[in-house]
Amino acid sequence: MHTLRQLLSTKTKLIAGLMSGTSVDSIDAVLVRVQGNGTATKYEELAFVSHPFPRGLKEYVLEQSRPGCGTVEALCALNIVLAHVFADAVNAVAHKAGVPLTSIDLIGSHGQTVHHMPAEQKLFGKKIRSTLQLGDPSTIAKLTGIPTVGDFRTGDMALGGEGAPLVPYFDYIAFRSRTKKRALVNIGGIANITVIPKKCTLDDVRAFDTGPGNMVIDGLMKKFYHKEYDDGGRIAATGQIIPALLDAMRRHTYFSVKPPKSTGREMFGELFISALLASARKAAPHDIIATATEFTAMTVYDQYRRFGAMKDKLDEVIVSGGGAKNPVLMDALHHYFYPASVTTMDAIGFSSDSKEAVCFAILANETIAGNPSNVPSATGASASAVLGKICF
C-alpha cells in the first residue's frame, strides 16, 4: 500500500501507455508526463515507439484467436510471452525518451485482445458478458519493476456494459470544446467514433464501434498481394468500386443494431472476408480492395448519421489510427462528412499513431486516482466504474 500512497501523492507522473490492437501490427508504446486527474488532467507526450512483435508471433496470435482454433495451452503461454514483449516495449520507449525505467511511475496496458464477446449470454444460471486480453499485467509489473494497471474492460462488463469502447473518456478529457461539435474517429482494425457536442458533459458523449476499419482491407491485401496493408491506399486508388458488392457488405446485421455496441475480429474477420469473396466472384482484386476501402468510410458515416448525429451540426471530424494514413479512405470520409472539416490527429498537433496508447496511460492514471473512466452512455454499463487491475 506504500506504493499506492506514493503514487497518489505524486502530482506529476511519468506514465507508459501500451496498446496492441485487433490488427496485431505491433505494440504502440508511449511515455507521457501527466499532471492532475479527471477534467483537470494535463499531459505531454515525451516519446513514442511502435515496437515490433518477434517474428511469427503476430500470425500465432491470430491463429489462436480464431474460433475453434485456440487451445488452453497456447493461450496460457501467450498470456505470459505477450507480457514479456509488452515489457520490452516499455524498455524501448524509455530508451527513446532517454530516461531510466526507475523514473517511470506507472504503466497502463490494454493487452492483446484474442476474443471479445460483448453480447449477454446465459451460462450456469448467470447472465454474463466476457472478453479476453492477454499480456498479464502482473508479469509486466514484475519484469519492469513498475506498477501496472491492466485488464480495463472486465469491470465495465461486470456492470452490464460491452467493455468497449474505452477511448471516449480520453476523447472527452482531451478534445471537448465550448465552440465546436467534434467527432473523433479512430480507424485501426476496427473503427470507432466518439461524438462530443460543444459545451457537453461526459454524459452527453456518444461513442460506439462503427464496424471494420482496416481489418477487411488488410485481410484482402494479405490474400491477394501477400502484404500486411494497402500502403498509402495505392491499390485502392487503382480500383473501381463494385456497387453490388458494397450493397451486400452493408447489409450486415451489425449496422442496424443500436448502440451501445462493439465488435471485433469475431464478426469482421475471416468469415466475413470469405463471404465477401463469395459475393465478389471473379472481380479484380484491386476493385475488391477499392470497395472494401469505400465500405469502411461509408459505414463510419452511416453509423454516425444513424446513431450519433444528435441535433447540432457537426463542425469537425478528427481521424486517428492507421486509416488516417490512407489517402483514399480519407478522401471518402471528406466526401461523406462534407461540409464538416475532416482532418487527421497529426494535422492538429497530436499523434495519430500514439493516441490509443496515450489513452491507456491516462486511464491508468484515473484508476490510481480512484476515478471512474468508463462512459456508460457508450458501453451500456449500469453505472460508472473505476476500471482495471493494479499490479505492484
CORMONOR-V690376 format. One record per backbone hydrogen bond with DSSP energy under -1.0 kcal/mol. NH is the residue of the N-H (numbers start at 1). CO is the residue of the C=O. If there is no record, write none. Layout:
# CORMONOR-V690376
NH|CO + NH|CO
This chain:
# CORMONOR-V690376
5|1 + 6|2 + 7|3 + 8|4 + 9|5 + 13|34 + 15|32 + 16|106 + 17|30 + 18|108 + 19|28 + 24|21 + 27|51 + 28|19 + 29|49 + 30|17 + 31|47 + 32|15 + 33|44 + 34|13 + 35|42 + 36|11 + 40|37 + 41|38 + 42|35 + 44|33 + 46|31 + 47|31 + 49|29 + 51|27 + 57|54 + 60|56 + 61|57 + 62|58 + 63|59 + 64|60 + 65|61 + 69|66 + 70|66 + 75|71 + 76|72 + 77|73 + 78|74 + 79|75 + 81|77 + 82|78 + 84|80 + 85|81 + 86|82 + 87|83 + 88|84 + 89|85 + 90|86 + 91|87 + 92|88 + 93|89 + 94|90 + 95|91 + 96|92 + 97|93 + 99|94 + 103|100 + 104|101 + 105|14 + 106|14 + 107|147 + 108|16 + 109|149 + 110|18 + 112|134 + 114|132 + 115|132 + 117|130 + 121|128 + 123|126 + 126|123 + 128|121 + 130|117 + 132|115 + 134|112 + 136|79 + 140|136 + 141|137 + 142|138 + 143|139 + 144|140 + 145|141 + 148|391 + 149|107 + 150|389 + 157|153 + 158|154 + 160|157 + 161|156 + 162|379 + 171|167 + 172|168 + 173|169 + 174|170 + 175|171 + 176|172 + 182|196 + 183|316 + 184|194 + 185|318 + 186|192 + 187|320 + 188|190 + 191|211 + 192|186 + 193|208 + 194|184 + 195|206 + 196|182 + 199|177 + 200|197 + 204|201 + 205|202 + 206|195 + 208|193 + 209|261 + 210|191 + 211|191 + 213|189 + 214|188 + 215|189 + 218|214 + 219|215 + 220|216 + 221|217 + 222|218 + 223|219 + 224|220 + 225|221 + 227|221 + 231|229 + 233|230 + 234|231 + 237|233 + 238|235 + 239|236 + 246|242 + 247|243 + 248|244 + 249|245 + 250|246 + 252|249 + 255|252 + 256|253 + 257|254 + 267|264 + 268|264 + 269|265 + 273|269 + 274|270 + 275|271 + 276|272 + 277|273 + 278|274 + 279|275 + 280|276 + 281|277 + 283|280 + 288|284 + 289|285 + 290|286 + 291|287 + 292|288 + 293|289 + 294|290 + 295|291 + 296|292 + 297|293 + 298|294 + 299|295 + 300|296 + 301|297 + 302|298 + 303|299 + 304|300 + 305|301 + 306|302 + 307|303 + 308|304 + 309|304 + 315|181 + 316|181 + 317|341 + 318|183 + 319|343 + 320|185 + 321|352 + 323|187 + 324|321 + 325|322 + 326|323 + 330|326 + 331|327 + 332|328 + 333|329 + 334|330 + 335|331 + 336|332 + 337|333 + 338|334 + 340|337 + 341|315 + 343|317 + 345|319 + 349|346 + 350|345 + 358|354 + 359|355 + 360|356 + 361|357 + 362|358 + 363|359 + 364|360 + 365|361 + 366|362 + 367|363 + 368|364 + 369|365 + 370|367 + 371|366 + 373|385 + 378|375 + 379|375 + 380|376 + 382|159 + 389|150 + 391|148
